[in-house]
Amino acid sequence: MITRVTLVVKKTSWETFVEERHDERVTELIAAGDPSVARIRSTHEAHEHTVDTVRRALDALGVTVDLRHAIDCTRPLESELVVTVGGDGTLLSASHMASPQVPILAINSAPRSSVGFYCSATANDAGEFLRQAVEGSLPRVELARMAVRKNGELVHNRVLNDMLFCHRSPAATSRYILTASPDGRRIHEEDQVSSGLWVGPPAGSTAAQKSAGGDVMPLLARQLQYVIREPYAPDGHSLLFVKGRIGVGGYLRVKSRMTRAQVFMDGPHDAFDVNIGDVVEVSLSGEPLVVLGLSVAEDPLRAFTMPAPPRPLTRR
């Protein structure tokens, strides 16, 4: 029976821009009924309702709760269970600070506007999912994660979605030498020019990897997939390695031919600079993530079928 829970809650755009920063531009757009901010308040209200539902359910279960905001997940989460309330971004923030032994239950706080591929529950069924999670009866899956190294030094060992390697400017060409070893024995090498490359575990294959032309991988596979973005080759030539898989014992290395390259891991916030001659290497991590209540039998693209809004959006 679990007795200590870390509750990680996202901070909504309403909280950030309206309540804390008092952003004049956002406030004006809300007052004008502009479609760019049409859902900002309703999403905040749905989120607050879900947080209240989850907190009451945890209180009823008699567990000790350590409350964190997702933006404050900068130190290890010391508990027996992590519960996230938000969307996939909230789970990703928490997962970087949770050890492999600590399971995570993700609850989508605003399913009408938030993508929740990793989320098992909403406000409607959060109480039952939390009860089973605390009792230890909720089904669990282990998702592969990725390790990232720069010049041989470990930078990140818990990448769940993907890594993007590219020039700092989105309009600039990315130049690099790609070395792929699917199993640690066979080696393929190619000098490439493109818009960069995506690489990540199966959990991220329904997102950027798929959009760039990659395959949707079985969720429980122990492989990484790399996909070249907009590969370029002179007329009469073609790149040999535009996408591929890296298995257990294998690796992918990217040697930069740029002085202003950058690597982004699980989104735009966790990043580091790459200079010419630097080598970035990825491989399967030895620290999988345990996620509760996630059904691998469901359509892997379910998170991208967004519910219709309750009524058409109108300008006031």
N, C-alpha and C positions, 0 to 999 in steps of 0.2 A: 504494500500500500504506500503510495507516494504521499509525502507530507510537506515537501518544499517545492514551490513552483515559482519560476520567473515568468512574469507577464510582460511581454514586450509590445508596446502600443505605438502605432505610427502617429505622427503629427500631421494633421490635415492642412491643406492649402488655406482653408479658412482661418485656422489657428495661426498659421505662419504669417500670412499677408494681411489679414484683417485685424485679428486680435492682438498680435504681438508687434508687427512692423507698422501697422496703420498705413499701409501702402495706398497712396492717393489714387494712382492709376487703377489698381484693382477695385478700389471702393467706387470709383466713378463708373467703371464698366458694370459692376453689379447693380448700381443704382439705375443705369440705363437699360438694364436687361440684355446686355450684349451676349451673343451666343458663345463667345470664347470663355465665359465664366458662368454659363447657365447652370451647371451642376455643382458649383463649388459649395453652396450652402446645403443643398439636399444631401450631398455626399457626406458633409461634415455631420449633419444630423443623424444620418444612418450609422455613421461610424460611432458617434457618441452613444447611440442606443445599443449597439453591439458591445461596446466596452462595458457599459453598465450591466448588460445581461451577463457577460462573462464574469465580471467581478462578483455579482450576486451569486452566481452558480459556484464559484470557487469558495466564497464565504460559507455557503451551505454545505460544502464538502469538508469544511474545517481544516483546510490546508493553509500553511504560511505562504504569503505572497510577497515577492519582491518585484515592485513595479519599475519598469524602465521604459524610456522612450527609445524608439529605434535609432534616432540620431545619437543617442548616448551609449550605444553598444560598442564601447571601446575597451572594455575589460572583460575577462572571462565570466560567463554566466554560471554561477555556482548554485546549482539546484539539481533536483532529480527529474524535473520536467520543465521544458520551455513551451509556453503558449504565446503565439503571436496573433495580434489582432490588427489587420490591415489588409495588404495584398501580398503579392510575391516579393516586392521590394522589402517589406518588413521581415519576411522570413529570411531573405538573403542576408540582411543586416545581422539578424540574430544568429544565423547559422555559422557565420564567421567566428563568433565568440563562444559557440557551444562545442564542447568536446564530443568526440564520436560516441561516447557512452550515453550522452544525454539525448533522449528523444524530443522531437518537436511536434507540436500540434498546431497547425496554422488555421486560423479562422478568418474568413473573408468578411470584412466589416461593411462593405458597400458593394455587393455583387453586381449592381446595375452599372457601375462605372469603374470597377477595379478588376483587373485581371488577376485571377487566383488559381493558377495551374496547380500550385502546391497545397492549396487550401482544401480541407476536408469538410468544413462546416461553415454555417452562417449563424446569424442570431437565432434563427428558427430552431436549429437542432444543437446549438452549442452546449446546452446543459447536459444532454445525453452523451455527447462525445467527450466532454470533460469528465463525466462520471466514469466512463469506461477507461479513459486515459489514466486517471488517478488510481483506479483499481488494477490497472495493468492488463486489461482484457481487450484493449483496442488493437486491431491488426496493425503491424508495422512493416515498413519496407526499408531496405538499405539502398541509398542512392550513391552511385560513384561520384567522387569529386576529383579535382585536378590539382596537381602541384605545378607551380610556376617558379622557375629559377632564372636569375640574370647573372651571366658570367660565372656560373657554377654555384652561386649562393641562393638559398631558398628565400623566395619573396612571399609566397602565399601557398598554403597547403590545403585550402578549403574552398576552392572555386567550384561552384555548383552549376552555374549556367554556362558561362563562356568567357573567353579572353579575345580581345580585339587587338591586333598589332597593325599599326598603320602610321603614316605621316601625321604630324600634329595638325596640319591643315587638311580639311576634308576635300579641298580642291586639288591637292598636290598628289603626284604619283608616288607610290610606295615601291622602293627598290630593295631587294634582299636576296639572300641565298637560302633556299629551303632545303633542309635535310630531314627526310622522314625515314624512320625505322619502325615498321609495324610491330616487330617482335623482338627488337634488340639485336637481330642478326642481319637481316636484309637491310640494305641502305639505299635510298634513292635521293639524289641531289639534283637541284635545278636552280639556275639563276632566273629570278622571276621579276616581272614588273606588273603591278596591279593597283587596286585601290586598298590593298591590305588583305588580311586574312582573319577569319573566325576559327576558333578551335574550342571545343568544350565537351563535357560529358553528355550522356544520353538525355539527362533532364533538361538540358538547354537546347536540344535538337529541334524542338517545335517552334523555337523563336528565331533568333538572327540566323542560325545555321540554315534553317529551312528557307528563310526569305532569300538567302544568298545562293540557293540551289542545292543545299544539302538534303540528306534523307532524314526522315523521322525515325529515330532509333528505338529499339525496345527499351523501356524505361529502366529495366534492371540489368542491362548489358554492362559488361566491364570493358568498355572501350571508350576512346575519344574519337571525335570526328573533326577533321579540318576541312574548311571550304575557302577557296580563294575568291575574293571579291573582285568582280569585273577584271578578270585576267586579260592581259594585253600581250600580243605577239605580232611581229611584222607579218605582212601578207606572205602566204605560203608556209607559215610556221604555226605551231600551236604549243601550248604548255602541256606537258605530259601529266603533271600532278595538280589538278584543279580541285580535287577533293579525295579524301581517303580516311582510313581508320588506323588508330594506334591502339594496340592491345596491351595486355599485361607484359611488362618487361620492355615495351617499346618506348619510343620518344619521338618528339618533333622538335627540331631546332631551327631557329630563324636567325641568320646573321645579317645585321643591318648594314645596308649600303647608303644610309641616310644619316645626316647629322642631327636631324630634328624629328626623330620617330617617337612614338609613345605606345604604351601598353595599357589597356583598360581591362579590369577584371570585375565581372559581375556588375556591370553598370558603369556610369561615368565618374563615380567618386573615388574609387580605389584604383589609382593609376601610378605609373612611374615613367620617367624619361628614358629613352634609348638613344645612344650616340652611334656614330659610324664604327663598325667593328665589334660592337656589343653583340652577345649571343643570348637569345631568350630560348629557354628549353621548357617544354611541358611534358608531363607524363601522368599516369594515373596516381592519385594520392592513396596513401595507406590509411586515410581517415574518411571512411564513408559517412554519410549523414543518415540518421534514423528519423524517418517521418512517419507519423501516426495517422491512420485512417485513410491513407491514400490508396485508391483502388487502381491496380495496374491493369485491370480488365476493361476499364473505361476507355473511350476514344481518346488517344493522346492529344488530339486537337481540341478537346472540349473547352479549354480555357479561352479559345478564340471565337467561340460562339456566344457573343454577348447578348444578354436579355434585352428585349426592346424596352424603350423608355415607357413609363406608364401613360404618357400622353405626348402629342407632338409639341416640340419646342416652339414657342411663339415669342415675338418681341412685344414688349409693353410700351 
